[in-house]
């Protein structure tokens, strides 16, 4: 997952996920150079679901997910097969 902000652009790889009381804690993978944790509360989930359901783009993404996934895999294979320009 790519996280972009004014502070940094980070490729976040999921590591351990655990629950601490009523909070979900998502840690970055141990191989990540910048270790981080994401804390998700029940209120965060409700706000996300509300925004998600109100967003036509998000709903189209979920409905079209199989197509988008298949297309992204094809693009990655095509990029890997292209010869690299030495210059």
MIBARO-774775 format. One record per residue (C-alpha): residue number from 1; residue in three letters; z, x negated, y. Coordinates in nm, 3 decimals, decimal comma, padded with zeros to 5 digits. Layout:
tornu/dopa/zz/xx/yy
NUM/ala/Z/X/Y;
...
END
This chain:
tornu/dopa/zz/xx/yy
1/unk/00,000/00,000/00,000;
2/unk/-00,090/-00,135/00,343;
3/unk/00,167/-00,091/00,621;
4/unk/00,041/-00,151/00,975;
5/unk/00,257/-00,152/01,287;
6/unk/00,289/-00,332/01,619;
7/unk/00,531/-00,571/01,451;
8/unk/00,334/-00,666/01,140;
9/unk/00,059/-00,586/00,891;
10/unk/00,211/-00,592/00,545;
11/unk/00,075/-00,536/00,196;
12/unk/00,372/-00,353/00,041;
13/unk/00,391/-00,372/-00,337;
14/unk/00,643/-00,140/-00,501;
15/unk/00,934/-00,295/-00,684;
16/unk/01,249/-00,128/-00,814;
17/unk/01,318/00,231/-00,709;
18/unk/01,674/00,355/-00,725;
19/unk/01,892/00,635/-00,595;
20/unk/02,204/00,567/-00,390;
21/unk/02,392/00,895/-00,351;
22/unk/02,139/01,122/-00,176;
23/unk/01,902/00,846/-00,063;
24/unk/01,606/00,700/-00,249;
25/unk/01,579/00,323/-00,205;
26/unk/01,236/00,166/-00,262;
27/unk/01,243/-00,214/-00,273;
28/unk/00,943/-00,440/-00,240;
29/unk/00,822/-00,630/-00,546;
30/unk/01,009/-00,960/-00,603;
31/unk/00,681/-01,153/-00,560;
32/unk/00,643/-01,031/-00,200;
33/unk/00,697/-01,304/00,060;
34/unk/00,878/-01,063/00,294;
35/unk/01,141/-00,867/00,101;
36/unk/01,199/-00,519/00,236;
37/unk/01,359/-00,187/00,147;
38/unk/01,257/00,166/00,238;
39/unk/01,531/00,429/00,256;
40/unk/01,413/00,788/00,202;
41/unk/01,652/01,074/00,274;
42/unk/01,610/01,441/00,177;
43/unk/01,534/01,519/00,544;
44/unk/01,254/01,258/00,537;
45/unk/01,099/01,429/00,234;
46/unk/01,114/01,774/00,401;
47/unk/00,956/01,640/00,720;
48/unk/00,685/01,467/00,516;
49/unk/00,607/01,781/00,316;
50/unk/00,590/01,989/00,635;
51/unk/00,349/01,746/00,800;
52/unk/00,153/01,708/00,476;
53/unk/00,102/02,081/00,426;
54/unk/-00,001/02,123/00,792;
55/unk/-00,264/01,848/00,765;
56/unk/-00,609/01,949/00,643;
57/unk/-00,696/01,580/00,589;
58/unk/-00,398/01,528/00,359;
59/unk/-00,482/01,835/00,154;
60/unk/-00,847/01,727/00,121;
61/unk/-00,727/01,382/00,013;
62/unk/-00,511/01,527/-00,267;
63/unk/-00,782/01,766/-00,383;
64/unk/-01,044/01,491/-00,373;
65/unk/-00,814/01,222/-00,513;
66/unk/-01,004/01,173/-00,842;
67/unk/-01,327/01,116/-00,649;
68/unk/-01,166/00,882/-00,394;
69/unk/-00,995/00,682/-00,669;
70/unk/-01,317/00,651/-00,870;
71/unk/-01,516/00,552/-00,559;
72/unk/-01,262/00,286/-00,451;
73/unk/-01,269/00,129/-00,799;
74/unk/-01,648/00,115/-00,784;
75/unk/-01,640/-00,046/-00,438;
76/unk/-01,389/-00,308/-00,557;
77/unk/-01,609/-00,396/-00,858;
78/unk/-01,918/-00,421/-00,637;
79/unk/-01,736/-00,649/-00,391;
80/unk/-01,619/-00,875/-00,675;
81/unk/-01,975/-00,898/-00,815;
82/unk/-02,132/-01,000/-00,479;
83/unk/-02,194/-01,373/-00,441;
84/unk/-01,978/-01,527/-00,170;
85/unk/-02,145/-01,688/00,129;
86/unk/-02,041/-02,057/00,133;
87/unk/-02,074/-02,072/00,512;
END
